[in-house]
Amino acid sequence: MRALTRVLTAAILTGAASCSSDSDPLTTTDELASVPAGLRAAVQGTTVKLTWDAVPEATSYKVYMAEVGGVNRINVGELAGNMSHSHGSSVFDHPAGLIASRKYYFVVTAVFAGNKESRESCELTAKISANEGSTC
């Protein structure tokens, strides 16, 4: 997966980031499912609100987070600050409590009937800071 990276300057007390990517051709049955796109984050204080474009026929989504880059559904359990969460809609509010001045890395997958999971979205980086965020 190729990704584009940018740095955003945001208003004091609120950070914002978004993510878009170009994917390599899909090759396996699990990869035929749509990948969540348009991953966006709004950072306020120590809270991150993620949103993404809804995927047709998805029954739920999984959000994966770590404190190091390269997070995916397979390695998330081995990474520092890891978290995975199942969610029913294309909006996810990570509760307050993330550490200021620390970067967090997020990816989202769509889940379909039969518990088939899509590939990960592009990785979004959110820095818990009053005025900074980055995107992919």
N, CA, C and O atoms as a MOPAC input file, in Angstrom:
PM7 MOZYME 1SCF
protein

 N      0.85000 1    -1.16400 1     0.00000 1
 C      0.00000 1     0.00000 1     0.00000 1
 C      0.90100 1     1.23400 1     0.00000 1
 O      1.83200 1     1.31600 1     0.80100 1
 N      0.64300 1     2.17100 1    -0.86800 1
 C      1.37700 1     3.42600 1    -0.88400 1
 C      0.54100 1     4.47500 1    -0.17800 1
 O     -0.68300 1     4.48700 1    -0.30600 1
 N      1.18600 1     5.34400 1     0.55600 1
 C      0.43900 1     6.36700 1     1.28000 1
 C      1.11600 1     7.72100 1     1.11500 1
 O      2.32900 1     7.80500 1     0.92300 1
 N      0.33200 1     8.75500 1     1.19100 1
 C      0.79600 1    10.12100 1     1.10600 1
 C      0.80800 1    10.69100 1     2.51700 1
 O     -0.14700 1    10.49900 1     3.27000 1
 N      1.87200 1    11.38700 1     2.88300 1
 C      1.97400 1    11.92200 1     4.23300 1
 C      2.08200 1    13.43800 1     4.19100 1
 O      2.81500 1    13.99100 1     3.37000 1
 N      1.36000 1    14.10200 1     5.06600 1
 C      1.37800 1    15.56200 1     5.20900 1
 C      1.33400 1    15.92100 1     6.68200 1
 O      0.92900 1    15.10700 1     7.51100 1
 N      1.74300 1    17.12100 1     7.00800 1
 C      1.62900 1    17.62900 1     8.37700 1
 C      0.64700 1    18.78900 1     8.35100 1
 O      0.72000 1    19.65500 1     7.47900 1
 N     -0.25800 1    18.80400 1     9.29500 1
 C     -1.26300 1    19.85800 1     9.39300 1
 C     -1.01300 1    20.70500 1    10.62800 1
 O     -0.56100 1    20.19800 1    11.65500 1
 N     -1.29900 1    21.96600 1    10.53300 1
 C     -1.33200 1    22.83100 1    11.69500 1
 C     -2.79600 1    23.07500 1    12.00000 1
 O     -3.56700 1    23.42100 1    11.10600 1
 N     -3.18000 1    22.90200 1    13.23100 1
 C     -4.58700 1    22.99700 1    13.60200 1
 C     -4.77200 1    24.08800 1    14.64100 1
 O     -3.80700 1    24.61900 1    15.19000 1
 N     -6.01800 1    24.40600 1    14.89500 1
 C     -6.35100 1    25.43500 1    15.87700 1
 C     -5.94700 1    24.98500 1    17.27600 1
 O     -5.89100 1    23.78700 1    17.55400 1
 N     -5.67400 1    25.91900 1    18.13300 1
 C     -5.32800 1    25.60100 1    19.51800 1
 C     -6.49300 1    24.83800 1    20.15000 1
 O     -7.65500 1    25.19600 1    19.96400 1
 N     -6.17700 1    23.81800 1    20.87500 1
 C     -7.10700 1    22.90000 1    21.54300 1
 C     -7.71700 1    21.87100 1    20.62100 1
 O     -8.30700 1    20.90600 1    21.10800 1
 N     -7.60800 1    22.02600 1    19.32200 1
 C     -8.17000 1    21.02700 1    18.41800 1
 C     -7.17700 1    20.73400 1    17.31500 1
 O     -6.67500 1    21.64900 1    16.66400 1
 N     -6.89300 1    19.46700 1    17.10600 1
 C     -6.06800 1    19.05100 1    15.97800 1
 C     -6.93500 1    18.29700 1    15.00600 1
 O     -7.97400 1    17.76100 1    15.39000 1
 N     -6.53300 1    18.24500 1    13.76200 1
 C     -7.28300 1    17.51000 1    12.75700 1
 C     -6.31700 1    16.80600 1    11.83100 1
 O     -5.24500 1    17.33600 1    11.54200 1
 N     -6.66700 1    15.63600 1    11.36600 1
 C     -5.84100 1    14.90000 1    10.42500 1
 C     -6.74100 1    14.07500 1     9.52400 1
 O     -7.85300 1    13.71600 1     9.91300 1
 N     -6.27200 1    13.77700 1     8.33100 1
 C     -7.02700 1    12.90500 1     7.43800 1
 C     -6.06300 1    12.00100 1     6.69700 1
 O     -4.84900 1    12.19600 1     6.74700 1
 N     -6.60400 1    11.02000 1     6.01600 1
 C     -5.78900 1     9.97600 1     5.44900 1
 C     -6.40800 1     9.51000 1     4.14100 1
 O     -7.62400 1     9.34500 1     4.05200 1
 N     -5.59300 1     9.30200 1     3.14300 1
 C     -6.04200 1     8.69400 1     1.89600 1
 C     -4.88900 1     7.88100 1     1.34900 1
 O     -3.73300 1     8.17300 1     1.65500 1
 N     -5.17400 1     6.87100 1     0.55200 1
 C     -4.10100 1     6.02700 1     0.04000 1
 C     -4.49900 1     5.39600 1    -1.27400 1
 O     -5.67900 1     5.32600 1    -1.62000 1
 N     -3.50300 1     4.94000 1    -1.99500 1
 C     -3.70100 1     4.14100 1    -3.19700 1
 C     -3.31200 1     2.71900 1    -2.83200 1
 O     -2.25200 1     2.49900 1    -2.24500 1
 N     -4.15000 1     1.75800 1    -3.16900 1
 C     -3.87200 1     0.37500 1    -2.81400 1
 C     -3.32500 1    -0.39200 1    -4.01100 1
 O     -3.63500 1    -0.09400 1    -5.16400 1
 N     -2.50900 1    -1.38000 1    -3.70100 1
 C     -2.08600 1    -2.31400 1    -4.73200 1
 C     -3.29400 1    -3.14700 1    -5.12200 1
 O     -4.26900 1    -3.18500 1    -4.37200 1
 N     -3.26500 1    -3.82500 1    -6.28000 1
 C     -4.41300 1    -4.65500 1    -6.66900 1
 C     -4.74900 1    -5.67800 1    -5.59000 1
 O     -3.84900 1    -6.23700 1    -4.96300 1
 N     -6.02700 1    -5.92300 1    -5.37300 1
 C     -6.46800 1    -6.89500 1    -4.38800 1
 C     -6.26100 1    -8.29500 1    -4.94500 1
 O     -6.52900 1    -8.54700 1    -6.12000 1
 N     -5.78200 1    -9.20900 1    -4.09600 1
 C     -5.40500 1   -10.51400 1    -4.62000 1
 C     -6.05700 1   -11.70700 1    -3.93000 1
 O     -6.13700 1   -12.77400 1    -4.53800 1
 N     -6.52000 1   -11.58000 1    -2.70400 1
 C     -7.10300 1   -12.73000 1    -2.01700 1
 C     -8.57300 1   -12.49100 1    -1.72500 1
 O     -9.06300 1   -11.36600 1    -1.82300 1
 N     -9.26900 1   -13.55800 1    -1.36600 1
 C    -10.69400 1   -13.46100 1    -1.07300 1
 C    -10.97300 1   -12.42500 1     0.01000 1
 O    -11.87700 1   -11.60400 1    -0.14400 1
 N    -10.20800 1   -12.44900 1     1.10800 1
 C    -10.40900 1   -11.48000 1     2.18200 1
 C    -10.17800 1   -10.05200 1     1.70000 1
 O    -10.81000 1    -9.11800 1     2.19500 1
 N     -9.27500 1    -9.88200 1     0.73700 1
 C     -8.95500 1    -8.54500 1     0.25700 1
 C     -9.97200 1    -8.02100 1    -0.74200 1
 O     -9.92300 1    -6.84500 1    -1.10300 1
 N    -10.90500 1    -8.87400 1    -1.20500 1
 C    -11.91800 1    -8.41600 1    -2.15200 1
 C    -12.91700 1    -7.47400 1    -1.50300 1
 O    -13.60700 1    -6.72000 1    -2.18800 1
 N    -12.99200 1    -7.51800 1    -0.18100 1
 C    -13.88100 1    -6.60800 1     0.54500 1
 C    -13.32800 1    -5.19100 1     0.45100 1
 O    -12.12200 1    -4.99400 1     0.30400 1
 N    -14.19500 1    -4.23300 1     0.53300 1
 C    -13.76900 1    -2.83000 1     0.47000 1
 C    -12.96800 1    -2.44000 1     1.70200 1
 O    -13.27100 1    -2.85800 1     2.82000 1
 N    -11.95800 1    -1.64800 1     1.47900 1
 C    -11.10200 1    -1.14000 1     2.54900 1
 C    -11.63700 1     0.22600 1     2.97800 1
 O    -11.92000 1     1.05600 1     2.11400 1
 N    -11.78400 1     0.48800 1     4.26500 1
 C    -12.23500 1     1.81500 1     4.70100 1
 C    -11.31100 1     2.90800 1     4.15800 1
 O    -10.08800 1     2.77500 1     4.19300 1
 N    -11.90500 1     3.97000 1     3.66600 1
 C    -11.15000 1     5.07600 1     3.07800 1
 C    -11.52500 1     6.37700 1     3.77600 1
 O    -12.49800 1     6.44200 1     4.52800 1
 N    -10.74500 1     7.39200 1     3.51500 1
 C    -11.04900 1     8.71700 1     4.05400 1
 C    -10.93400 1     8.80000 1     5.55700 1
 O    -11.67700 1     9.54600 1     6.19400 1
 N    -10.01000 1     8.04300 1     6.14000 1
 C     -9.82800 1     8.07200 1     7.59400 1
 C     -9.41700 1     9.47400 1     8.02100 1
 O     -8.48300 1    10.05400 1     7.46700 1
 N    -10.12700 1    10.01700 1     9.01700 1
 C     -9.90000 1    11.36700 1     9.51100 1
 C     -9.87800 1    11.32800 1    11.03400 1
 O    -10.51400 1    10.47800 1    11.65700 1
 N     -9.13600 1    12.26200 1    11.62300 1
 C     -9.08800 1    12.34900 1    13.08300 1
 C     -9.21700 1    13.79000 1    13.51000 1
 O     -8.68400 1    14.69600 1    12.86900 1
 N     -9.92300 1    13.99000 1    14.58800 1
 C     -9.98400 1    15.28400 1    15.25000 1
 C     -9.44200 1    15.05900 1    16.65300 1
 O     -9.93700 1    14.20700 1    17.39100 1
 N     -8.43100 1    15.82300 1    17.01100 1
 C     -7.78500 1    15.67900 1    18.31100 1
 C     -8.17500 1    16.86900 1    19.16000 1
 O     -8.01400 1    18.01700 1    18.74600 1
 N     -8.68600 1    16.59500 1    20.34600 1
 C     -9.00400 1    17.66300 1    21.28800 1
 C     -8.54600 1    17.21300 1    22.65800 1
 O     -9.05200 1    16.23300 1    23.20600 1
 N     -7.58900 1    17.93400 1    23.20400 1
 C     -7.03900 1    17.52700 1    24.49000 1
 C     -6.39500 1    16.16500 1    24.36800 1
 O     -5.48100 1    15.98500 1    23.56300 1
 N     -6.85000 1    15.20500 1    25.14800 1
 C     -6.30800 1    13.84700 1    25.09400 1
 C     -7.31300 1    12.86700 1    24.49700 1
 O     -7.26200 1    11.67000 1    24.78100 1
 N     -8.22600 1    13.37300 1    23.67300 1
 C     -9.23700 1    12.54600 1    23.02200 1
 C     -9.04500 1    12.59200 1    21.50700 1
 O     -8.73200 1    13.64500 1    20.95300 1
 N     -9.23100 1    11.46200 1    20.84300 1
 C     -9.17400 1    11.38500 1    19.38800 1
 C    -10.51200 1    10.87200 1    18.88200 1
 O    -11.00000 1     9.83800 1    19.33900 1
 N    -11.11100 1    11.60100 1    17.93200 1
 C    -12.34200 1    11.15800 1    17.28200 1
 C    -11.98700 1    10.76800 1    15.85400 1
 O    -11.55500 1    11.60900 1    15.06600 1
 N    -12.16800 1     9.49100 1    15.51900 1
 C    -11.90100 1     8.99700 1    14.17900 1
 C    -13.20300 1     8.90100 1    13.39900 1
 O    -14.23000 1     8.50300 1    13.94800 1
 N    -13.16500 1     9.26200 1    12.13100 1
 C    -14.28600 1     9.04300 1    11.21800 1
 C    -13.70700 1     8.52500 1     9.90900 1
 O    -12.53900 1     8.75800 1     9.60000 1
 N    -14.52900 1     7.82500 1     9.15000 1
 C    -14.11900 1     7.31700 1     7.84400 1
 C    -15.36200 1     7.12200 1     7.00400 1
 O    -16.48200 1     7.15500 1     7.51400 1
 N    -15.16100 1     6.92000 1     5.71800 1
 C    -16.27900 1     6.70900 1     4.80700 1
 C    -16.86800 1     5.33100 1     5.06400 1
 O    -16.13900 1     4.34200 1     5.13800 1
 N    -18.17700 1     5.26900 1     5.19800 1
 C    -18.85300 1     3.98700 1     5.42000 1
 C    -18.58600 1     3.05200 1     4.24300 1
 O    -18.52000 1     3.49100 1     3.09400 1
 N    -18.43400 1     1.76900 1     4.53600 1
 C    -18.18900 1     0.75700 1     3.51500 1
 C    -19.48700 1    -0.01400 1     3.27900 1
 O    -20.04900 1    -0.57200 1     4.22100 1
 N    -19.97500 1    -0.05300 1     2.02000 1
 C    -21.21400 1    -0.79200 1     1.73800 1
 C    -21.10400 1    -2.24800 1     2.20300 1
 O    -20.07800 1    -2.90000 1     2.01100 1
 N    -22.15900 1    -2.72900 1     2.80500 1
 C    -22.29100 1    -4.10500 1     3.27100 1
 C    -21.43000 1    -4.45900 1     4.48200 1
 O    -21.44700 1    -5.60800 1     4.92200 1
 N    -20.68600 1    -3.51600 1     5.02600 1
 C    -19.92500 1    -3.80200 1     6.24900 1
 C    -20.90500 1    -3.91800 1     7.41000 1
 O    -21.82400 1    -3.10800 1     7.53200 1
 N    -20.71300 1    -4.91100 1     8.25300 1
 C    -21.56900 1    -5.08900 1     9.42300 1
 C    -21.00500 1    -4.37600 1    10.64800 1
 O    -21.74400 1    -4.03300 1    11.57100 1
 N    -19.68700 1    -4.15600 1    10.64800 1
 C    -19.01800 1    -3.41900 1    11.72500 1
 C    -17.62100 1    -3.05000 1    11.24700 1
 O    -17.25200 1    -3.30300 1    10.10000 1
 N    -16.86400 1    -2.45500 1    12.13600 1
 C    -15.49600 1    -2.03600 1    11.83800 1
 C    -14.61500 1    -2.39800 1    13.01700 1
 O    -15.10100 1    -2.57600 1    14.13500 1
 N    -13.31600 1    -2.50700 1    12.76600 1
 C    -12.34400 1    -2.69600 1    13.84100 1
 C    -11.32000 1    -1.57700 1    13.74600 1
 O    -10.80600 1    -1.27200 1    12.66900 1
 N    -11.03300 1    -0.97300 1    14.89000 1
 C    -10.04900 1     0.08800 1    14.98700 1
 C     -8.84700 1    -0.48800 1    15.72000 1
 O     -8.98700 1    -1.09200 1    16.78400 1
 N     -7.65700 1    -0.29600 1    15.13900 1
 C     -6.41900 1    -0.75600 1    15.74500 1
 C     -5.53300 1     0.45900 1    16.00500 1
 O     -5.42700 1     1.34700 1    15.15900 1
 N     -4.89800 1     0.50000 1    17.17300 1
 C     -4.06500 1     1.63000 1    17.56000 1
 C     -2.80200 1     1.12300 1    18.24200 1
 O     -2.81000 1     0.09700 1    18.92100 1
 N     -1.70700 1     1.87300 1    18.04300 1
 C     -0.46200 1     1.58800 1    18.75700 1
 C      0.31400 1     2.89100 1    18.88900 1
 O     -0.03800 1     3.90400 1    18.28600 1
 N      1.36100 1     2.84600 1    19.67700 1
 C      2.22100 1     4.01200 1    19.86000 1
 C      3.42000 1     3.98500 1    18.92200 1
 O      4.29200 1     4.85100 1    19.00900 1
 N      3.47500 1     3.01300 1    18.03600 1
 C      4.52400 1     2.92700 1    17.01600 1
 C      3.86800 1     2.69400 1    15.66700 1
 O      2.78500 1     2.11400 1    15.58800 1
 N      4.51900 1     3.14100 1    14.61200 1
 C      3.97300 1     2.99200 1    13.26500 1
 C      4.02000 1     1.54900 1    12.79000 1
 O      4.68300 1     0.70000 1    13.38500 1
 N      3.30800 1     1.29500 1    11.71600 1
 C      3.26100 1    -0.04000 1    11.13800 1
 C      2.20700 1    -0.92800 1    11.76000 1
 O      2.26200 1    -2.14800 1    11.60200 1
 N      1.25000 1    -0.35100 1    12.46300 1
 C      0.20700 1    -1.13400 1    13.11800 1
 C     -0.68900 1    -1.80900 1    12.07100 1
 O     -1.06600 1    -1.19800 1    11.07200 1
 N     -1.01700 1    -3.07100 1    12.32200 1
 C     -1.99100 1    -3.78400 1    11.49500 1
 C     -2.70900 1    -4.81300 1    12.35700 1
 O     -2.37200 1    -4.99300 1    13.52700 1
 N     -3.68600 1    -5.47700 1    11.78800 1
 C     -4.52600 1    -6.38500 1    12.58800 1
 C     -3.76400 1    -7.60000 1    13.10400 1
 O     -4.19500 1    -8.23100 1    14.07000 1
 N     -2.65900 1    -7.93300 1    12.48700 1
 C     -1.90200 1    -9.10700 1    12.90600 1
 C     -0.90100 1    -8.77400 1    14.00400 1
 O     -0.75700 1    -9.54400 1    14.95300 1
 N     -0.20100 1    -7.63500 1    13.89600 1
 C      0.85700 1    -7.34300 1    14.85500 1
 C      0.41900 1    -6.44400 1    16.01500 1
 O      1.22100 1    -6.18200 1    16.91100 1
 N     -0.80900 1    -5.97300 1    16.02400 1
 C     -1.23200 1    -4.98100 1    17.01400 1
 C     -0.96100 1    -5.42400 1    18.45000 1
 O     -0.59200 1    -4.59600 1    19.28400 1
 N     -1.13200 1    -6.68000 1    18.75000 1
 C     -0.93400 1    -7.16900 1    20.11200 1
 C      0.50000 1    -7.12900 1    20.58700 1
 O      0.75600 1    -7.21800 1    21.78800 1
 N      1.44400 1    -6.99700 1    19.66500 1
 C      2.86000 1    -6.98000 1    20.01000 1
 C      3.42100 1    -5.57100 1    20.13100 1
 O      4.57600 1    -5.40700 1    20.52700 1
 N      2.63900 1    -4.55300 1    19.80300 1
 C      3.14500 1    -3.18700 1    19.76200 1
 C      2.83300 1    -2.42200 1    21.03800 1
 O      1.81600 1    -2.66700 1    21.68800 1
 N      3.71500 1    -1.49200 1    21.39300 1
 C      3.52100 1    -0.65700 1    22.58100 1
 C      2.24100 1     0.15900 1    22.44300 1
 O      1.93400 1     0.66400 1    21.36300 1
 N      1.50600 1     0.28500 1    23.52600 1
 C      0.29600 1     1.09900 1    23.54900 1
 C     -0.81200 1     0.57200 1    22.67500 1
 O     -1.64800 1     1.34200 1    22.20200 1
 N     -0.83500 1    -0.74000 1    22.44900 1
 C     -1.80200 1    -1.30500 1    21.50400 1
 C     -3.22500 1    -1.30900 1    22.03600 1
 O     -3.45900 1    -1.33100 1    23.24400 1
 N     -4.16500 1    -1.28700 1    21.10500 1
 C     -5.58900 1    -1.34000 1    21.39900 1
 C     -6.29300 1    -1.83200 1    20.15500 1
 O     -5.91200 1    -1.46300 1    19.04300 1
 N     -7.29800 1    -2.64400 1    20.31500 1
 C     -8.19000 1    -2.95700 1    19.21000 1
 C     -9.61000 1    -2.86500 1    19.74800 1
 O     -9.87700 1    -3.19400 1    20.90300 1
 N    -10.50400 1    -2.41500 1    18.89700 1
 C    -11.86900 1    -2.16700 1    19.34400 1
 C    -12.82400 1    -2.41600 1    18.19300 1
 O    -12.61400 1    -1.89600 1    17.09700 1
 N    -13.86100 1    -3.19100 1    18.41600 1
 C    -14.91500 1    -3.38800 1    17.41400 1
 C    -15.91100 1    -2.26300 1    17.55400 1
 O    -16.23600 1    -1.83500 1    18.66200 1
 N    -16.39200 1    -1.78500 1    16.42100 1
 C    -17.28300 1    -0.63200 1    16.45200 1
 C    -18.34100 1    -0.77800 1    15.36100 1
 O    -18.04200 1    -1.26700 1    14.27200 1
 N    -19.56100 1    -0.36100 1    15.64200 1
 C    -20.67200 1    -0.55400 1    14.72900 1
 C    -20.86600 1     0.49900 1    13.66300 1
 O    -21.62500 1     0.27100 1    12.72100 1
 N    -20.21000 1     1.65200 1    13.77200 1
 C    -20.42500 1     2.69600 1    12.77400 1
 C    -19.09400 1     3.27600 1    12.31700 1
 O    -18.03300 1     2.85300 1    12.77600 1
 N    -19.15600 1     4.24400 1    11.41300 1
 C    -17.93600 1     4.82900 1    10.86400 1
 C    -17.46700 1     6.05500 1    11.65100 1
 O    -16.82000 1     6.94700 1    11.10200 1
 N    -17.80000 1     6.08600 1    12.93500 1
 C    -17.32000 1     7.12800 1    13.84400 1
 C    -16.85900 1     6.42100 1    15.11700 1
 O    -17.58100 1     5.58000 1    15.65200 1
 N    -15.66800 1     6.75500 1    15.60200 1
 C    -15.13400 1     6.14000 1    16.80800 1
 C    -14.48900 1     7.21500 1    17.66500 1
 O    -13.59500 1     7.92400 1    17.20100 1
 N    -14.93000 1     7.34600 1    18.90700 1
 C    -14.34600 1     8.29300 1    19.85300 1
 C    -13.45500 1     7.52300 1    20.80700 1
 O    -13.94400 1     6.74800 1    21.62900 1
 N    -12.13300 1     7.73200 1    20.70100 1
 C    -11.23800 1     7.13800 1    21.68600 1
 C    -11.38800 1     7.96800 1    22.94200 1
 O    -11.29500 1     9.19400 1    22.87800 1
 N    -11.61600 1     7.34100 1    24.07700 1
 C    -11.84500 1     8.10800 1    25.29800 1
 C    -10.63500 1     8.94500 1    25.68100 1
 O     -9.51100 1     8.66900 1    25.26200 1
 N    -10.88100 1     9.95900 1    26.47500 1
 C     -9.80200 1    10.79600 1    26.99200 1
 C     -8.81200 1     9.91900 1    27.74500 1
 O     -9.16600 1     8.84500 1    28.23300 1
 N     -7.61000 1    10.36900 1    27.83300 1
 C     -6.61300 1     9.63000 1    28.58700 1
 C     -5.36500 1     9.31300 1    27.78600 1
 O     -4.41700 1     8.74500 1    28.32700 1
 N     -5.34300 1     9.67100 1    26.49700 1
 C     -4.12000 1     9.50400 1    25.74300 1
 C     -3.09700 1    10.50700 1    26.26600 1
 O     -3.46800 1    11.53600 1    26.83000 1
 N     -1.83900 1    10.21700 1    26.08700 1
 C     -0.78300 1    11.01600 1    26.69200 1
 C     -0.36800 1    12.16000 1    25.76900 1
 O     -0.07300 1    11.94700 1    24.59300 1
 N     -0.34700 1    13.39000 1    26.32400 1
 C      0.03800 1    14.57900 1    25.56200 1
 C      1.45900 1    14.43100 1    25.03100 1
 O      2.31100 1    13.80800 1    25.66400 1
 N      1.69800 1    15.00800 1    23.86900 1
 C      2.98100 1    14.99100 1    23.16300 1
 C      3.38400 1    13.61700 1    22.65500 1
 O      4.52400 1    13.43400 1    22.23000 1
 N      2.49100 1    12.66300 1    22.68800 1
 C      2.77800 1    11.32800 1    22.18000 1
 C      2.02000 1    11.12900 1    20.87900 1
 O      0.89700 1    11.60800 1    20.72800 1
 N      2.63600 1    10.41900 1    19.93600 1
 C      1.97000 1    10.08400 1    18.68000 1
 C      1.27200 1     8.73800 1    18.82300 1
 O      1.77200 1     7.82800 1    19.48300 1
 N      0.10700 1     8.63300 1    18.18900 1
 C     -0.64200 1     7.39000 1    18.13500 1
 C     -0.93100 1     7.07800 1    16.67100 1
 O     -1.16400 1     7.97900 1    15.86700 1
 N     -0.91300 1     5.81100 1    16.34300 1
 C     -1.07500 1     5.35000 1    14.96700 1
 C     -2.34500 1     4.49700 1    14.89800 1
 O     -2.54000 1     3.59700 1    15.71500 1
 N     -3.20200 1     4.78400 1    13.92100 1
 C     -4.50200 1     4.12200 1    13.79600 1
 C     -4.68400 1     3.53200 1    12.40300 1
 O     -4.25500 1     4.12500 1    11.41300 1
 N     -5.32000 1     2.36700 1    12.32600 1
 C     -5.84600 1     1.82200 1    11.08100 1
 C     -7.23000 1     1.27500 1    11.37800 1
 O     -7.54700 1     0.95700 1    12.52400 1
 N     -8.05600 1     1.16600 1    10.34200 1
 C     -9.42200 1     0.66400 1    10.48700 1
 C     -9.65000 1    -0.41500 1     9.43400 1
 O     -9.16700 1    -0.30200 1     8.30800 1
 N    -10.38800 1    -1.46100 1     9.80400 1
 C    -10.81200 1    -2.47300 1     8.84100 1
 C    -12.33300 1    -2.55200 1     8.86000 1
 O    -12.97400 1    -2.19100 1     9.84600 1
 N    -12.89600 1    -3.02700 1     7.76100 1
 C    -14.33600 1    -3.28600 1     7.68800 1
 C    -14.55000 1    -4.77800 1     7.92200 1
 O    -13.75700 1    -5.60500 1     7.47300 1
 N    -15.62600 1    -5.11600 1     8.62600 1
 C    -15.97400 1    -6.51400 1     8.88900 1
 C    -17.27700 1    -6.80800 1     8.16800 1
 O    -18.22100 1    -6.01900 1     8.21700 1
 N    -17.31900 1    -7.94900 1     7.49800 1
 C    -18.47000 1    -8.33800 1     6.68900 1
 C    -19.07000 1    -9.63500 1     7.21400 1
 O    -18.52300 1   -10.25200 1     8.12800 1
 N    -20.18800 1   -10.04600 1     6.64100 1
 C    -20.83700 1   -11.30000 1     7.02200 1
 C    -19.80800 1   -12.42200 1     7.03600 1
 O    -18.89800 1   -12.44900 1     6.20800 1
 N    -19.95200 1   -13.33000 1     7.96400 1
 C    -18.99700 1   -14.42000 1     8.10000 1
 C    -17.71500 1   -13.99400 1     8.79200 1
 O    -16.72100 1   -14.72100 1     8.77800 1
 N    -17.74000 1   -12.80800 1     9.40100 1
 C    -16.60100 1   -12.25700 1    10.13000 1
 C    -15.36200 1   -12.08500 1     9.25200 1
 O    -14.23500 1   -12.17700 1     9.73900 1
 N    -15.57200 1   -11.83400 1     7.95000 1
 C    -14.45600 1   -11.56900 1     7.04300 1
 C    -14.03900 1   -10.12000 1     7.20200 1
 O    -14.86800 1    -9.21000 1     7.18400 1
 N    -12.75400 1    -9.92500 1     7.35600 1
 C    -12.21400 1    -8.59000 1     7.63200 1
 C    -11.42100 1    -8.09400 1     6.42600 1
 O    -10.65400 1    -8.84100 1     5.81800 1
 N    -11.61800 1    -6.83100 1     6.09600 1
 C    -10.90000 1    -6.23800 1     4.96900 1
 C     -9.44300 1    -5.98500 1     5.32900 1
 O     -9.02800 1    -6.17800 1     6.47200 1
 N     -8.67800 1    -5.55100 1     4.34100 1
 C     -7.33700 1    -5.06500 1     4.62700 1
 C     -7.47300 1    -3.76900 1     5.41700 1
 O     -8.55500 1    -3.18600 1     5.49400 1
 N     -6.36800 1    -3.32900 1     6.00000 1
 C     -6.35200 1    -2.11900 1     6.80200 1
 C     -6.42800 1    -0.88000 1     5.91600 1
 O     -5.94100 1    -0.86900 1     4.78500 1
 N     -7.05000 1     0.15700 1     6.45700 1
 C     -7.00400 1     1.47600 1     5.83100 1
 C     -5.56100 1     1.95400 1     5.85500 1
 O     -4.69100 1     1.29000 1     6.41700 1
 N     -5.31000 1     3.10000 1     5.24900 1
 C     -3.98800 1     3.67900 1     5.42300 1
 C     -3.81700 1     3.99900 1     6.90700 1
 O     -4.79700 1     4.12000 1     7.64200 1
 N     -2.59500 1     4.13200 1     7.32600 1
 C     -2.30500 1     4.41900 1     8.72700 1
 C     -2.36400 1     5.92400 1     8.97000 1
 O     -1.71600 1     6.70300 1     8.27100 1
 N     -3.13400 1     6.31300 1     9.94800 1
 C     -3.25500 1     7.71600 1    10.31800 1
 C     -2.46100 1     7.94300 1    11.59800 1
 O     -2.55400 1     7.15100 1    12.53700 1
 N     -1.69500 1     9.00000 1    11.63900 1
 C     -0.91800 1     9.35900 1    12.81600 1
 C     -1.54500 1    10.58600 1    13.45000 1
 O     -1.76100 1    11.59200 1    12.77500 1
 N     -1.83700 1    10.51400 1    14.73000 1
 C     -2.36800 1    11.67100 1    15.45400 1
 C     -1.45000 1    11.93800 1    16.63500 1
 O     -1.19300 1    11.05000 1    17.44800 1
 N     -0.96100 1    13.16400 1    16.72300 1
 C     -0.13100 1    13.55300 1    17.86100 1
 C     -1.01800 1    14.28700 1    18.85300 1
 O     -1.70800 1    15.24500 1    18.50100 1
 N     -0.99100 1    13.83400 1    20.07400 1
 C     -1.79700 1    14.44700 1    21.11500 1
 C     -1.07900 1    15.72300 1    21.54000 1
 O     -0.16200 1    15.70300 1    22.36100 1
 N     -1.52200 1    16.82000 1    20.96100 1
 C     -0.92300 1    18.12300 1    21.15400 1
 C     -1.97700 1    19.16500 1    20.86300 1
 O     -2.93800 1    18.87800 1    20.14900 1
 N     -1.83300 1    20.34800 1    21.38600 1
 C     -2.82600 1    21.39500 1    21.17900 1
 C     -2.84700 1    21.91500 1    19.75600 1
 O     -3.83900 1    22.51700 1    19.34600 1
 N     -1.78500 1    21.70300 1    18.98600 1
 C     -1.75600 1    22.33600 1    17.67300 1
 C     -1.12500 1    21.54300 1    16.54900 1
 O     -0.72800 1    22.13700 1    15.54600 1
 N     -1.01400 1    20.23600 1    16.66600 1
 C     -0.33000 1    19.51200 1    15.62900 1
 C     -0.96600 1    18.16000 1    15.36800 1
 O     -1.42500 1    17.50100 1    16.30000 1
 N     -0.99900 1    17.74000 1    14.11200 1
 C     -1.43900 1    16.41900 1    13.72400 1
 C     -0.79000 1    16.06400 1    12.40600 1
 O     -0.28500 1    16.95400 1    11.72200 1
 N     -0.78100 1    14.82100 1    12.03000 1
 C     -0.24100 1    14.44700 1    10.73100 1
 C     -1.19100 1    13.47000 1    10.06700 1
 O     -2.05600 1    12.88800 1    10.72100 1
 N     -1.02600 1    13.29500 1     8.78000 1
 C     -1.97200 1    12.50100 1     8.00600 1
 C     -1.25700 1    11.52100 1     7.11200 1
 O     -0.03900 1    11.56800 1     6.93800 1
 N     -2.04400 1    10.63700 1     6.55200 1
 C     -1.49500 1     9.77200 1     5.51100 1
 C     -2.40200 1     9.82600 1     4.31700 1
 O     -2.13600 1     9.17000 1     3.31000 1

